[in-house]
């Protein structure tokens, strides 16, 4: 029977593409994952959802990279994981070593190198999780439809049949990209493109993007700015 347990994927937004590859590989092995890119929905309180996901997790997969190493949000997630005594499974994306607080956090943990063979590394990661977390042993692989939900969450998802809310390269697209980039950096471009293709209405478009903004006040201001740009009334 498929387990309801999950591992929490801790990553920098700049590593979202690799993070989704990790999710797809683990869920093919029957290891259910929770990843903010897919599992935080518009209108939800981002920080509250993150904490709830950590509290119900059986472990945490940490994608260790140049981007995640200095991330304050990643440090918070690892701190919560430590307070909950969750096992941490570090996956090192590039040949760097931890420094500062992260060095202390990972001092007693053996990480798996994603390079030079990513496929082999992901198989080893799945084996390690299954050995460490009994809940996942014997779990059925995810059905193709469930795996597809991860593929659909990729930043450069296939365009929906309907016309996008904003067109890449247009003035509206660039203005909204810049608004979001103030909060999350360069990954804003692919997230705006994805939301523009998938959103059913301008309001839905704004809410999808606001899910990536940290605080409620900032999210509200962001939605208001997007609505003003698209001349959408609340």
C-alpha positions in Angstrom: 0.0 0.0 0.0 1.3 3.5 -0.9 2.6 5.3 2.2 1.2 8.8 3.1 4.6 9.7 4.7 6.7 12.3 2.9 10.2 13.8 2.8 10.5 17.6 2.8 12.6 19.0 -0.1 14.8 21.9 1.2 16.3 23.9 -1.7 17.1 27.3 -3.0 14.7 28.7 -5.6 17.7 28.9 -8.0 17.9 25.1 -7.9 14.2 24.5 -8.6 14.9 22.5 -11.8 17.1 20.0 -10.1 14.8 19.9 -7.1 11.9 18.8 -9.4 14.2 16.1 -10.9 14.9 14.8 -7.4 11.2 14.7 -6.6 10.4 12.8 -9.8 13.1 10.3 -9.1 12.1 9.7 -5.5 8.4 9.4 -6.2 9.1 6.8 -8.9 10.6 4.8 -6.0 7.4 5.3 -4.0 8.9 7.9 -1.7 6.4 10.7 -1.5 7.8 14.2 -1.5 6.7 17.6 -0.4 8.1 20.5 -2.4 7.0 24.2 -2.1 7.1 24.6 -5.9 4.2 22.2 -6.3 2.6 22.0 -2.9 2.1 25.6 -1.8 -1.0 27.0 -3.5 -2.2 30.5 -4.1 -3.8 32.2 -1.1 -2.0 30.0 1.5 0.3 31.5 4.2 3.7 30.4 2.9 5.5 30.2 6.2 2.6 28.4 8.0 2.4 25.8 5.2 6.2 25.2 5.3 6.1 24.6 9.1 3.2 22.2 8.8 4.9 20.3 6.1 8.1 20.0 8.2 6.1 18.9 11.2 4.5 16.0 9.3 7.6 15.0 7.4 9.6 11.8 8.0 12.8 13.4 6.8 14.3 16.3 4.9 16.3 16.1 1.6 18.6 19.1 1.5 20.0 20.3 -1.8 23.3 21.8 -0.9 24.7 24.3 -3.4 26.3 27.7 -3.8 22.7 29.1 -3.8 21.3 27.3 -0.8 24.4 27.6 1.4 23.9 31.3 2.2 20.1 31.2 2.2 18.4 32.4 5.4 15.2 30.5 4.5 17.1 27.2 4.0 18.8 27.8 7.4 15.4 28.2 9.1 14.0 25.0 7.6 17.1 23.0 8.7 16.8 24.5 12.2 13.2 23.5 12.4 14.1 20.0 11.1 16.8 19.8 13.9 14.3 20.8 16.6 11.9 18.0 15.3 14.8 15.4 15.2 14.2 14.8 11.5 16.8 12.9 9.6 18.5 15.1 7.0 19.7 13.7 3.7 22.1 16.2 2.1 22.5 16.0 -1.7 25.5 18.1 -2.7 25.0 19.7 -6.2 28.5 21.0 -6.7 31.9 20.5 -5.1 31.7 23.0 -2.3 32.0 22.6 1.5 29.7 24.1 4.1 30.7 27.1 6.1 29.4 28.9 9.2 26.2 27.6 10.8 25.6 25.2 7.9 29.0 23.6 8.6 27.9 22.9 12.2 24.5 21.6 11.0 26.1 19.1 8.5 29.2 18.2 10.6 27.9 14.7 11.5 26.1 14.0 8.2 27.4 12.2 5.2 26.2 13.8 2.0 25.7 12.3 -1.4 27.3 14.0 -4.4 25.0 14.7 -7.3 28.0 14.9 -9.6 29.4 13.4 -11.7 26.6 10.8 -12.1 23.2 12.3 -11.1 21.2 9.2 -11.9 23.4 7.0 -9.7 23.3 9.7 -6.9 19.5 9.8 -6.9 19.3 6.0 -6.7 21.7 6.1 -3.8 19.6 8.8 -2.1 16.4 6.7 -2.5 18.2 3.7 -1.0 19.4 5.8 1.9 16.0 7.2 2.7 14.4 3.7 2.5 17.0 2.3 5.0 16.6 5.3 7.4 12.8 5.7 7.3 10.9 2.4 7.7 7.6 4.1 6.5 8.9 4.1 2.9 10.0 0.5 2.7 7.6 -1.4 0.5 5.8 1.6 -0.7 4.3 1.3 -4.1 5.8 3.6 -6.9 3.7 6.6 -7.7 1.2 6.1 -10.5 2.0 7.8 -13.8 -0.6 10.5 -13.2 0.9 11.4 -9.8 4.4 11.6 -11.4 3.0 13.8 -14.1 2.0 16.4 -11.5 5.7 16.9 -10.8 6.5 17.2 -14.5 3.7 19.8 -14.9 5.4 21.8 -12.1 8.6 22.3 -14.1 9.4 26.0 -14.7 9.1 25.7 -18.5 5.9 23.8 -18.5 4.0 23.3 -21.7 1.8 26.2 -22.6 -1.9 25.9 -22.0 -4.3 26.1 -25.0 -5.6 29.5 -23.9 -3.6 32.6 -24.6 -1.2 33.4 -21.7 -2.2 36.2 -19.3 0.9 38.1 -20.3 3.3 37.4 -23.2 6.9 36.8 -22.6 8.9 39.9 -23.5 5.9 42.3 -23.3 6.0 45.4 -21.1 3.5 43.8 -18.7 5.6 40.6 -18.5 8.8 42.5 -17.8 7.2 44.8 -15.2 5.7 41.8 -13.3 8.9 39.9 -13.6 10.8 42.7 -12.0 8.2 43.0 -9.2 8.6 39.3 -8.4 12.4 39.3 -8.8 12.7 41.8 -5.9 11.5 38.9 -3.7 13.0 35.8 -5.2 15.7 36.8 -7.7 16.3 35.6 -11.3 14.0 32.6 -11.1 11.1 35.1 -11.3 11.2 34.9 -15.1 10.4 31.3 -15.4 7.7 31.5 -12.7 6.0 34.4 -14.4 6.1 32.5 -17.7 4.7 29.4 -16.1 1.9 31.2 -14.2 1.0 33.2 -17.3 0.5 30.0 -19.3 -1.4 28.1 -16.6 -3.6 30.8 -14.9 -7.2 30.9 -15.8 -7.7 34.6 -14.9 -5.5 37.7 -14.2 -6.5 37.3 -10.5 -5.4 33.7 -10.5 -2.2 34.7 -12.2 -1.4 37.2 -9.4 -2.2 34.7 -6.6 0.0 32.0 -8.2 2.9 34.4 -8.2 2.2 35.7 -4.7 2.6 32.2 -3.3 6.4 32.7 -3.8 6.4 35.9 -1.7 7.4 35.4 1.9 5.2 37.5 4.2 1.5 38.2 4.1 2.0 42.0 3.9 4.4 41.6 1.0 2.1 39.2 -0.7 -0.8 41.5 -0.5 1.2 44.4 -1.8 2.5 42.3 -4.6 -1.0 41.2 -5.7 -2.2 44.8 -5.6 0.7 45.8 -7.8 0.0 43.1 -10.3 -3.6 44.0 -10.4 -2.8 47.6 -11.0 -0.4 46.7 -13.8 -3.1 44.6 -15.5 -5.9 47.0 -14.7 -7.7 44.3 -12.7 -10.1 45.4 -10.0 -10.1 43.5 -6.8 
